[in-house]
């Protein structure tokens, strides 16, 4: 049996307004790819692509119902090298139009994190994990 590698290449977020969401992520500092068009926006992020696609179109493509937004049991995360970096990134996200959900704080597992929601309610965690260093490319390292 051919064993394929485990990896995530693309994360697609279903959004209500592609243009408005694109502007939000650009305010956060994400750089839009020239592969983007009116139907989808792509942002390249150090080996992974974040895509913004119409919510109804994404549901149709997956052949599922476009159900009411709410907590979906999923959070995207960005790790930083220090608590101060988390605080800086969180403040920038709020200044860019994110909704604050949990102010950055020390957490039960020994790290430091906070949560915000993008304009469509997608959860983002900003964290410092003292048990997992970041490599020279900003990728998490695990034992």
C-alpha positions as CSV (number, residue, x, y, z in Angstrom):
1,X,0.0,0.0,0.0
2,X,1.3,3.5,-1.0
3,X,1.6,5.6,2.2
4,X,0.9,9.3,1.4
5,X,2.4,12.0,3.6
6,X,0.2,13.8,6.2
7,X,0.1,17.5,5.6
8,X,-2.2,20.5,5.3
9,X,-1.7,22.5,2.1
10,X,-4.8,24.7,2.0
11,X,-7.3,25.9,4.5
12,X,-10.5,27.3,3.0
13,X,-12.8,29.6,5.0
14,X,-16.4,30.0,3.8
15,X,-17.2,33.7,4.0
16,X,-20.3,35.9,3.5
17,X,-18.5,38.6,1.5
18,X,-15.2,37.7,-0.2
19,X,-14.2,41.3,-0.8
20,X,-14.8,42.4,2.8
21,X,-13.0,39.4,4.2
22,X,-10.1,39.9,1.8
23,X,-9.7,43.5,3.1
24,X,-9.8,42.3,6.7
25,X,-7.0,39.7,6.2
26,X,-5.0,42.3,4.2
27,X,-5.3,44.7,7.2
28,X,-3.9,41.9,9.3
29,X,-0.9,41.8,7.0
30,X,-1.6,38.8,4.8
31,X,-0.5,39.2,1.2
32,X,-3.1,38.3,-1.5
33,X,-1.8,36.0,-4.3
34,X,-2.2,37.0,-7.9
35,X,-4.0,33.6,-8.3
36,X,-7.0,35.3,-6.6
37,X,-10.1,36.4,-8.5
38,X,-13.7,37.6,-7.7
39,X,-14.7,34.1,-6.6
40,X,-11.8,33.2,-4.3
41,X,-8.9,34.9,-2.5
42,X,-5.7,33.1,-1.8
43,X,-3.0,34.1,0.8
44,X,0.3,32.2,0.9
45,X,1.6,31.7,4.4
46,X,5.0,30.0,4.7
47,X,4.0,26.7,3.1
48,X,0.3,26.8,3.6
49,X,-2.4,28.6,1.6
50,X,-5.4,30.3,3.3
51,X,-8.4,30.5,0.9
52,X,-11.5,32.7,1.2
53,X,-14.5,31.3,-0.7
54,X,-18.1,32.2,-0.7
55,X,-19.9,30.4,2.2
56,X,-22.8,29.2,0.1
57,X,-20.5,28.1,-2.8
58,X,-18.3,26.2,-0.4
59,X,-21.3,24.3,1.0
60,X,-22.5,23.6,-2.5
61,X,-19.1,22.3,-3.5
62,X,-19.0,20.0,-0.5
63,X,-22.6,19.0,-1.1
64,X,-23.7,20.0,2.5
65,X,-26.3,22.3,3.8
66,X,-25.2,25.9,4.4
67,X,-26.2,25.8,8.0
68,X,-26.4,28.7,10.5
69,X,-22.9,30.0,11.5
70,X,-21.8,29.3,15.0
71,X,-19.2,27.4,17.0
72,X,-18.0,24.7,14.7
73,X,-15.4,23.1,17.0
74,X,-12.6,24.5,14.9
75,X,-10.0,27.2,15.6
76,X,-7.1,28.3,13.5
77,X,-4.0,29.1,15.5
78,X,-0.8,31.2,15.1
79,X,2.0,30.6,17.5
80,X,4.5,33.3,18.5
81,X,8.0,33.4,20.2
82,X,6.8,35.3,23.3
83,X,3.9,36.6,25.3
84,X,4.7,40.1,24.1
85,X,4.4,39.0,20.5
86,X,1.0,37.5,21.3
87,X,-0.1,40.8,22.9
88,X,1.1,42.8,19.8
89,X,-0.6,40.5,17.3
90,X,-3.8,40.5,19.3
91,X,-3.9,44.3,19.5
92,X,-3.2,44.5,15.7
93,X,-6.0,42.0,15.0
94,X,-8.5,44.1,17.0
95,X,-7.4,47.3,15.4
96,X,-7.9,45.5,12.0
97,X,-11.5,44.7,12.8
98,X,-11.4,41.4,14.6
99,X,-13.8,40.7,17.4
100,X,-12.0,40.0,20.7
101,X,-13.3,36.8,22.3
102,X,-10.6,36.1,25.0
103,X,-7.9,38.6,26.0
104,X,-4.4,37.0,25.9
105,X,-3.7,35.4,29.3
106,X,-1.8,32.6,31.0
107,X,-3.6,29.3,30.3
108,X,-4.1,26.0,32.1
109,X,-1.6,24.1,30.0
110,X,1.3,26.5,30.9
111,X,1.2,28.8,27.8
112,X,-0.3,32.1,27.0
113,X,-3.1,32.7,24.5
114,X,-6.0,34.8,23.4
115,X,-8.8,34.4,20.8
116,X,-10.5,36.6,18.3
117,X,-13.1,36.1,15.6
118,X,-12.8,37.2,12.0
119,X,-15.7,39.0,10.3
120,X,-17.4,35.7,9.6
121,X,-16.9,34.3,13.2
122,X,-14.0,32.0,12.3
123,X,-11.9,31.6,15.5
124,X,-8.3,32.4,15.7
125,X,-6.0,31.6,18.6
126,X,-2.8,33.6,19.1
127,X,-0.5,31.7,21.4
128,X,2.9,31.4,23.0
129,X,3.8,27.8,23.8
130,X,6.9,27.6,26.0
131,X,7.0,23.8,25.4
132,X,7.3,24.0,21.6
133,X,9.9,26.2,20.0
134,X,9.5,27.8,16.6
135,X,12.1,27.0,13.9
136,X,13.8,29.6,11.8
137,X,10.8,29.7,9.5
138,X,8.3,30.2,12.3
139,X,7.0,26.6,12.2
140,X,6.2,24.8,15.4
141,X,8.6,22.0,16.4
142,X,7.4,19.0,18.3
143,X,9.3,16.2,20.0
